[in-house]
Amino acid sequence: MFNLGLGEIVVLLLLGLILLGSGKLSDLPGAFARARSNAWRPNRERRRVARAPWTRSEWFLVGAVLTLASLSLAIAGARR
């Protein structure tokens, strides 16, 4: 993807070691993993909510909307 050779990778690792130090450099993969996990958390929450069963009031609302839609279609058909 980035087309890096072995020499470029070694130089980047040495720069990271110099700039961050050995302690921070070893913590870097964990920080990336936590950031990725936090980025995916809202998506997991939406899936959980979407799979939750509907409450009685939600079913009532769906029934009311379907009833009103069918009545309006019946009235529109009767006018023709």
Secondary structure, DSSP 4 states (H G I P E B T S, - for coil): -----HHHHHHHHHHHHHHHHHHHHHHHHHHHHHHHHHHHHHHHHHHHHHHSPPPHHHHHHHHHHHHHHHHHHHHHHHH-
